[in-house]
Amino acid sequence: MAGYQRLGADAIAAKGWLQAHRWLLLRRLSQVGILVLFLLGPWAGLWIIKGNLSSSLLLDSVPMTEPMVFLQMLAAGFITPVATAITGVFIVTGFYLVVGGRVYCSWVCPLNMVTDAANWLRERLGIKPATRFSYHVRYWMLAMVLLVALASGGMAYELINPVSLVHRGIIFGSGMVWAVVLGVFLFDLFVARRGWCSRICPMGATYGLIGKFSLMRVRADRREACNDCMECFAVCPEPQVIRPALKGAEQNTGPAILAGECTNCGRCIDICSKDVFNFGTRFQVKQ
């Protein structure tokens, strides 16, 4: 626990508290702001966005379809809502191909705040995860979701999808939402470190596949300044993505984090007292 309490102290000393938490604060503002946009309709009659994170309409004219929902529709054989669904999924996929696929996970998904809170408390209390399992499980989960849709002819997973349940519950009101939130919180607290977002969630797997090709990246352009404090690994929800960019100079590996699993959360940028990391593009050449 003492180590966790010291985590980030060097960055705060070097940059100040605000700069050492800049991207974290912006993420929270984004997550809460997106929820507010959805809530303005049912609460205040101001319908900027109608629907939910699975399928929505922006300003009564721009459709947005969540990619995994669209894949389930295809697998289940739904072909009637072709125009709106295809337009919506192209818009959403195009957006995340630019900003980074798993930006959805760290900047949009409401469950991210729950899992971050569980991780914070677990580290503070020194709770050891009960189990460890592969980061690849989420891709098997995605395959299972699509196979169920194919076999059932319906989108059965959406009935139990924690992300969809929580978002719909917050917007439209449902007591079940708190049971889902508590379940995910306890799972991440006691069972597996960042177990839902980094190990299981098939939506994260979908955005991870998009993220393999996305333009915006976290880069370690000043990796020669790294002092091996390992704090970026400690705060990263996907620490396995950091090493190739940070330590790959001898293998002539570029400084951009190219793994699709990177969430572009910016925590490595915040916590680094040496300013090793920054946001850039996958093609950016170090000056």
C-alpha positions as CSV (number, residue, x, y, z in Angstrom):
1,M,0.0,0.0,0.0
2,A,2.9,2.4,0.7
3,G,4.1,1.9,-2.9
4,Y,0.7,2.7,-4.2
5,Q,0.4,5.8,-2.1
6,R,3.7,7.0,-3.6
7,L,2.7,6.2,-7.2
8,G,2.6,9.4,-9.2
9,A,4.5,11.4,-6.6
10,D,7.4,12.2,-8.9
11,A,5.1,13.3,-11.7
12,I,3.2,15.6,-9.3
13,A,6.5,17.1,-8.0
14,A,7.7,17.6,-11.5
15,K,4.5,18.8,-13.3
16,G,2.0,19.7,-10.6
17,W,-1.1,17.8,-9.6
18,L,-3.2,19.1,-12.4
19,Q,-0.8,18.2,-15.2
20,A,-0.2,14.8,-13.5
21,H,-3.9,14.1,-13.7
22,R,-4.8,16.0,-16.9
23,W,-5.9,13.1,-19.1
24,L,-7.6,11.3,-16.3
25,L,-9.7,14.4,-15.5
26,L,-10.5,14.8,-19.2
27,R,-11.6,11.2,-19.5
28,R,-14.0,11.6,-16.5
29,L,-15.4,14.8,-18.1
30,S,-15.9,12.9,-21.3
31,Q,-17.6,9.9,-19.7
32,V,-19.9,12.1,-17.5
33,G,-20.6,14.5,-20.4
34,I,-21.7,11.7,-22.7
35,L,-24.1,10.4,-20.1
36,V,-25.5,13.9,-19.6
37,L,-26.1,14.2,-23.4
38,F,-28.1,11.1,-23.3
39,L,-30.0,12.1,-20.2
40,L,-30.9,15.6,-21.4
41,G,-33.7,14.0,-23.5
42,P,-35.7,12.0,-20.9
43,W,-34.8,14.5,-18.1
44,A,-35.2,17.9,-19.8
45,G,-36.8,17.2,-23.2
46,L,-33.6,18.3,-25.0
47,W,-33.0,15.4,-27.5
48,I,-29.4,15.9,-28.6
49,I,-28.9,12.2,-28.8
50,K,-31.7,9.6,-28.8
51,G,-31.2,6.0,-28.0
52,N,-28.3,4.5,-26.1
53,L,-24.7,3.4,-26.7
54,S,-25.8,0.4,-28.7
55,S,-27.8,2.4,-31.3
56,S,-28.5,6.1,-31.3
57,L,-29.4,9.1,-33.4
58,L,-27.5,12.4,-33.1
59,L,-29.5,15.6,-33.8
60,D,-32.2,13.6,-35.4
61,S,-30.0,13.0,-38.4
62,V,-26.8,11.1,-37.7
63,P,-27.2,7.4,-37.0
64,M,-24.6,5.7,-34.8
65,T,-24.5,1.9,-34.5
66,E,-22.1,0.1,-32.1
67,P,-19.9,-2.3,-34.1
68,M,-20.4,-5.4,-32.0
69,V,-24.2,-4.9,-32.1
70,F,-23.9,-4.7,-35.9
71,L,-21.8,-7.8,-36.1
72,Q,-24.5,-9.6,-34.0
73,M,-27.1,-8.4,-36.4
74,L,-25.3,-9.8,-39.4
75,A,-24.6,-13.1,-37.6
76,A,-28.3,-13.3,-36.6
77,G,-29.5,-12.7,-40.1
78,F,-31.1,-9.3,-39.5
79,I,-31.2,-7.6,-42.9
80,T,-34.1,-5.2,-42.7
81,P,-32.5,-2.1,-41.0
82,V,-29.8,-2.1,-43.6
83,A,-29.5,1.6,-44.5
84,T,-29.5,3.1,-41.0
85,A,-27.4,0.4,-39.4
86,I,-24.8,0.3,-42.1
87,T,-24.5,4.1,-42.2
88,G,-24.3,4.2,-38.4
89,V,-21.6,1.5,-38.1
90,F,-19.5,3.2,-40.8
91,I,-19.7,6.5,-39.0
92,V,-18.7,4.9,-35.6
93,T,-16.0,2.7,-37.0
94,G,-14.6,5.6,-39.1
95,F,-14.4,7.7,-36.0
96,Y,-12.6,5.1,-33.9
97,L,-10.2,4.3,-36.8
98,V,-9.0,7.9,-36.4
99,V,-9.0,8.4,-32.6
100,G,-8.1,4.8,-31.5
101,G,-10.5,1.8,-31.2
102,R,-10.4,1.4,-27.5
103,V,-10.9,5.1,-26.8
104,Y,-14.5,3.8,-26.5
105,C,-13.4,1.8,-23.4
106,S,-11.5,4.6,-21.6
107,W,-13.4,7.7,-22.7
108,V,-17.0,6.6,-23.3
109,C,-17.9,3.4,-21.5
110,P,-19.6,4.1,-18.2
111,L,-18.3,0.8,-16.7
112,N,-14.8,2.1,-17.0
113,M,-15.4,4.4,-14.0
114,V,-16.6,1.4,-12.0
115,T,-13.6,-0.8,-12.9
116,D,-11.2,2.1,-12.2
117,A,-12.7,2.5,-8.8
118,A,-12.4,-1.2,-8.0
119,N,-8.7,-1.1,-9.1
120,W,-8.0,2.0,-7.0
121,L,-9.6,0.4,-3.9
122,R,-7.9,-3.0,-4.4
123,E,-4.5,-1.3,-4.6
124,R,-5.2,0.8,-1.6
125,L,-6.3,-2.2,0.5
126,G,-3.6,-4.5,-0.9
127,I,-6.0,-7.1,-2.1
128,K,-4.4,-9.7,-4.3
129,P,-6.4,-10.9,-7.3
130,A,-7.8,-14.5,-6.8
131,T,-7.0,-15.5,-10.3
132,R,-5.2,-14.5,-13.5
133,F,-6.2,-15.3,-17.0
134,S,-5.2,-14.4,-20.5
135,Y,-5.9,-11.1,-22.2
136,H,-7.0,-13.2,-25.2
137,V,-10.1,-14.4,-23.4
138,R,-12.1,-11.4,-24.6
139,Y,-11.5,-12.4,-28.2
140,W,-12.9,-15.9,-27.4
141,M,-15.8,-14.1,-25.8
142,L,-16.4,-12.1,-28.9
143,A,-16.4,-15.3,-31.0
144,M,-18.9,-16.9,-28.6
145,V,-21.2,-13.9,-28.8
146,L,-21.3,-14.1,-32.6
147,L,-21.7,-17.9,-32.6
148,V,-24.7,-17.5,-30.2
149,A,-26.2,-14.9,-32.5
150,L,-25.7,-17.2,-35.5
151,A,-27.2,-20.2,-33.7
152,S,-30.1,-18.4,-32.1
153,G,-31.0,-15.9,-34.8
154,G,-31.1,-13.1,-32.2
155,M,-28.8,-10.8,-30.2
156,A,-29.0,-12.8,-27.0
157,Y,-25.9,-11.3,-25.5
158,E,-27.5,-7.8,-25.4
159,L,-29.9,-9.2,-22.8
160,I,-26.9,-9.6,-20.4
161,N,-24.3,-7.2,-21.7
162,P,-23.2,-5.2,-18.6
163,V,-22.3,-2.1,-20.7
164,S,-25.7,-2.0,-22.4
165,L,-27.6,-2.8,-19.2
166,V,-25.9,-0.1,-17.2
167,H,-26.2,2.6,-19.9
168,R,-29.9,1.8,-20.5
169,G,-30.6,1.6,-16.8
170,I,-29.0,5.0,-16.1
171,I,-31.0,6.6,-19.0
172,F,-34.3,4.9,-18.6
173,G,-34.2,3.9,-14.9
174,S,-33.8,0.4,-13.7
175,G,-33.0,-1.1,-10.3
176,M,-31.1,-3.9,-12.0
177,V,-28.4,-1.4,-13.0
178,W,-26.9,-1.2,-9.5
179,A,-26.8,-5.0,-9.3
180,V,-24.8,-5.1,-12.5
181,V,-22.5,-2.3,-11.3
182,L,-21.9,-4.0,-8.0
183,G,-21.2,-7.4,-9.7
184,V,-18.6,-5.9,-12.0
185,F,-17.0,-3.9,-9.1
186,L,-16.7,-6.9,-6.9
187,F,-15.4,-9.1,-9.8
188,D,-12.6,-6.5,-10.4
189,L,-12.0,-6.0,-6.7
190,F,-11.6,-9.6,-5.6
191,V,-11.4,-11.9,-8.6
192,A,-9.1,-10.4,-11.3
193,R,-7.2,-7.1,-11.7
194,R,-9.1,-5.1,-14.3
195,G,-10.8,-8.4,-15.1
196,W,-13.9,-7.1,-17.0
197,C,-12.4,-4.5,-19.2
198,S,-9.0,-6.0,-19.9
199,R,-9.8,-9.7,-19.9
200,I,-13.4,-10.5,-20.7
201,C,-15.4,-7.7,-22.4
202,P,-16.2,-8.7,-26.0
203,M,-16.9,-5.0,-26.8
204,G,-13.4,-4.2,-25.8
205,A,-12.2,-7.0,-28.2
206,T,-14.2,-5.5,-31.0
207,Y,-12.7,-2.0,-30.5
208,G,-9.3,-3.7,-30.0
209,L,-9.5,-5.1,-33.6
210,I,-10.4,-1.6,-34.9
211,G,-7.6,-0.1,-32.8
212,K,-5.0,-2.2,-34.6
213,F,-5.4,0.1,-37.6
214,S,-6.3,3.4,-35.9
215,L,-4.3,6.6,-36.6
216,M,-4.0,8.3,-33.1
217,R,-1.5,6.6,-30.8
218,V,0.3,7.0,-27.6
219,R,4.0,7.4,-28.4
220,A,7.2,7.0,-26.3
221,D,9.1,9.7,-28.3
222,R,11.4,10.5,-25.4
223,R,12.0,6.9,-24.4
224,E,15.8,7.6,-24.0
225,A,14.7,9.7,-20.9
226,C,13.1,6.7,-19.2
227,N,14.4,6.0,-15.8
228,D,12.8,2.6,-15.5
229,C,10.5,3.7,-12.6
230,M,7.8,1.3,-14.0
231,E,5.0,3.6,-12.9
232,C,3.5,3.6,-16.4
233,F,3.2,-0.2,-16.2
234,A,1.6,0.1,-12.8
235,V,-1.2,2.4,-14.0
236,C,-1.7,1.1,-17.5
237,P,-4.9,-1.1,-17.9
238,E,-3.1,-3.0,-20.6
239,P,0.6,-2.9,-19.5
240,Q,1.6,-5.6,-22.0
241,V,1.3,-2.9,-24.8
242,I,4.0,-0.6,-23.4
243,R,7.2,-2.5,-23.6
244,P,7.6,-2.8,-27.5
245,A,7.4,1.0,-27.8
246,L,9.4,1.9,-24.7
247,K,12.1,-0.7,-24.8
248,G,12.2,-1.5,-28.6
249,A,15.0,0.8,-29.7
250,E,17.6,-2.0,-29.8
251,Q,15.3,-4.0,-32.1
252,N,14.6,-0.9,-34.2
253,T,11.0,-0.9,-33.1
254,G,9.3,2.5,-33.4
255,P,8.1,4.5,-30.4
256,A,4.4,4.3,-31.2
257,I,2.3,1.9,-29.2
258,L,0.7,0.0,-32.1
259,A,-1.2,-2.7,-30.1
260,G,-4.9,-2.6,-30.7
261,E,-5.5,-3.2,-27.0
262,C,-4.1,0.2,-26.0
263,T,-7.0,2.4,-24.7
264,N,-5.4,5.8,-25.3
265,C,-6.3,6.6,-21.8
266,G,-3.3,8.8,-21.3
267,R,-2.4,7.6,-17.8
268,C,1.1,6.8,-18.9
269,I,1.5,10.4,-20.1
270,D,0.1,11.7,-16.8
271,I,2.3,9.7,-14.5
272,C,5.6,10.0,-16.3
273,S,7.8,12.6,-14.6
274,K,10.2,12.5,-17.5
275,D,7.5,13.2,-20.2
276,V,8.5,10.1,-22.1
277,F,5.0,9.6,-23.6
278,N,2.8,11.8,-25.7
279,F,-0.1,11.6,-28.1
280,G,0.7,11.5,-31.8
281,T,0.0,9.4,-34.8
282,R,1.3,6.0,-35.9
283,F,3.2,7.6,-38.8
284,Q,4.7,10.5,-36.9
285,V,8.4,10.8,-37.3
286,K,10.4,11.9,-34.2
287,Q,12.1,15.2,-34.8
